């Protein structure tokens, strides 16, 4: 374990995700403890995207953005909102120079699959149709997210491909939740890792899938049998994360399907540890997400 991260483990609140409402409150308190981002070089606007239902978004718009990303927060499909994601959405906008469209998708267990992906797809479609207003072109819109949000991003890329939907420039997947089966070595053996471990991850999937196995790859992207024709992708994994091996497997499968992939396995880290901004490795992770996105949106 990275020593700068290890020093903070005792400060992480214990959570088995037995009470989603209480856990949302704890998650929100944890988010407010993060140092505030610098937003002086961007405008921030809360908006509502028309749909059934409407979807709340927060748009971070730097000057002369090379493109945009539909960005999806983490929280196990159960926790998180525009406010908890604010420190990370703003930092991604600052680091990449891109317009960041943070999505307040519906949460489980009140709204299990496919509510969240339907909300994300609504926002992706809106972003493509309103690219000029966002100051970008429709061919320079990426999708990405942390954890559960990363899984939603991967699923939305699959759906957009299958339905000939809006073109997606790039997938930015940070420790994504991709496989409900929990059969990889890391998913089976990481039973006491910080913040996210096997039992907690299993609870997240139960809430999201309403207690059933994933019915399609749109629910759990690792179940997709064909990964060809998907947008180029960046996947970041944490060494001590139950999602680690499914992330690596998915990256390798994308490569075998002919999809350009950059894979970064961060040694000494655990799921969500990039939130510990005092650690050098966390600052490097956030900087890399921004740099990767900037390059993807600026490329020919």
N, C-alpha and C positions, 0 to 999 in steps of 0.2 A: 504494500500500500504506500502511495506517495505520503511522506511524513507531513507535508503541509495539509493534506486532506485528512489524514488520520487524526490529527489534533482536534478536528471538528466533529467527529462521529458521535461523541457523547452528547452533543448539543442537538442532534436531529431528534425530533419528537417520535416516540414509539407509535406505530400505527399498524393495526392488522386489517384495517378497512372494514371493520364490523359495523360501523355507523357512518354511512356516506355523508350525512348532513354535518355531523360533528367533525369528520375528517376534512370536509370542505372548509370549515371555519379555521381549523389548524393550518391547512395549506395556505389559506389567505394570510394568516398572521405571519407565516414563514416568509411569504413573498414580500411583505412589507418591511422585513428586516434587511433586505438586500439594498446595498447602496444605490441611490437614485442615478439613473442614466443621464447623460448630457443630451438634451433635446434642443439645444439652441440653434442647431443648423438644420432644423426640419420643422415642418408644420404637422400638427396632429389633429385629426378630425374624427369624431364619432359619427357613424352613419348607420342607416338601416337599408339592407338589400331587400327589395321586394321578393316575395315568395310565399309559399304555403307550408310552414309559417314564414314570416319575415325573419331575417338573420341580422343580428347586430354585428358590426365590424368596427375596427379602429384603424384608420389609415395614417401611416407614418410616411411623410413625403419629403425627402431631402431635395436639394436643388440639383437640377440636371441629372435625374436618376437614369441609369442605363437600362432599367427595366423594373419589373415588379415581381413580388412573390406573394402568393396566398399562403399565409403562415398559421400553423395550427399548434395550439398549446398542448403541453403534457398534462398529466393528472390521472392517468389510468382510465380515461373515458368517463370518469366519475367526478373528478375535481377540476378546478381551474376555470378561468374566465378572462375577459379582456384586462382586468386589473392585475391579476396574478401574473399574466404574461407580459405586462407592460415593460418591466425592466429588460426583458430579453428581446422583445420585438423592437424596442427603441435601440438597443445595442446592435442588433442585426442591421437595422437601417443605417446607423452611424458607420458600422464597419464595412458595409457593402456599398453604400450609396444608393441602394435600391428602395423603391416604394415597397413598404411592408404592409400587407393587408391582413391584420390579425382578426381571426374569426371566432365568434362566440357561439360555437356549435352546441347543440343540445346534449345534455349529459344523461348517462345511465345512473341508477337503474330506472329512473322515471321515464326515460326515453332511450330504450335499447336500440341496437342495430335494427334498421338502417338510418335512424334519425340523423346521426352525426354526419355520415357521409352524404346524405341528401342535402344537408345544410352546406357542406363544403362544396359540393358540386354546383349548388345554386350560386355561391359566391364566385367560384371559378368562372362560370358562364357570364355572370355580371361583369367580372373584371375584363374578360375578353371583349365584351360588347361595349365597355366604357373605357377602353385602353387610352383613347385620345384624351379623355378628361383626366385620366391619371397621369398623363404626360409621358406615356410609353406606347410602344406598338404592340399589337396583339400577338406577334411572334416572339416577344421577349417577356413572357410571363412564366414564372417558375412556381413550384409548389413544394412545401416542406414543413417540417415540424419536429418537435421533441417527443420522444417516447410514444405515448398513444397518438399524439399528433403526427409523428412520423409514420405510424402505421396507417393513419387516415390519409396522409399524403400519398403513400404508395398505393393504397386502394383506389384513390381518386384517379391516379395515373392509369391504372388498369381500366377503370370504368370509362375514362375519356378515350382511351385507345379503342375499346370495344364498341363504344357508341359513336365513334367518329365525332367526338365532342371538341371542345376548345383545344387548340394545340398547346402542349406544355413544353416549355423550353428545357426544364431541368428539374430533377428531384433532389432536395436537400434533406437527407434523412439522418437525424441525430438520435441514436439509440432507439430505433423504432420498434414498436410492438407489432410483430408480424405473424406469429404462430400460436394459436390457442391450444395446440396439442401438448406443449411443454415437454417434449420428448428429447430435446438436445441435452448434451452433457451439462452445459451451464444451467439450463432450466431445471434439471433434476438435482444438481449438486449444490447450487447456491441457495442454501436454506436459511442462512443467517447473515447475508451480506447487508451492508448499510442501505437504508431507505427502501430499496425494493429487493425482495427475496421471493422464493418460490411460492409460499403460501399467499403472500400479498398479491403477487402477480396472478395467481389462479383466481383470487377473489375479483380482481379487476375484470378478467375475461368473463367470469360468471355474470357479473352485473351487465357488462356490455352485450353479451350474447343471450341474455335472459335464461341462463342456465343450460343452454343447448350447445352442441358442437357448432362450429362455424358452418353456415349453410352455403357459403360461396367464398371466392377469393376476395370479394369486396369487403367481407367481414374479417378475413385473415389472409393477407396477401401471400403468405408462404404456401398456401394451398393452391395457388395458381399453377396450372400445368404448362402454360405457355407465357414466357416473359419476353418474347421477341416484340420488336416495334415499340418498346417503351422509351421514354426520354432518358438521356444520360443521367447518371446518378452519382451522388456522393453519399457514402454511408460512414458514420462514425460510431464506434463501439467502445464500451468501457470494459476493462479487464474483469472487474468483479460485478458483473451485471448478468442476471438470468437471461436477458435478451441477446447476450453476446454471440453465441454460436448460431442462432437463427439469423442474426444480422450478417455474419460472415457467410453463411450458407446462401443467403439471398443474393449477396453481392457476387459470389462465384457463379450462381445460376444466371444472373443478369449477364455477366461476362460471357458465359457459354452461349447465351442467346444472342450475342452480338451487340449488346448494349454497352457503351463506354461507361466505365465505373472507376471511381476513386474510392478506395477503402482505407480508413485510418483506424487502427486499433490503438487506443490510448492506454498504455500500461500504467498500473498503479491507481487507476480511477475506478469509481463506482457509479451506479446509475444516478444521474442528476447532480453529480459532484461538481459540474461546471458552475453551479450556483455559488460555490465558495470562491468568491472573487479574489480573496487574498492569496490564493495559491497560484503559483506561476503556471502550472499546467492548465488550470481553468481559464486563465487569461489567454493562453495560447489556443485553447479549443475555440473560444468565442471569436478570436481574431481570425482563425482559420475558416470558420463558417462564413464570416463576412467576405474573406478573400476569395474563397471558392465561388460564392454566389456572384460576386462582382465579375470574376473572370468568365463565368458561364453566361452571364447576361451581356457582356461586352463582346464575346467571341462572334466571329462572322457566321 
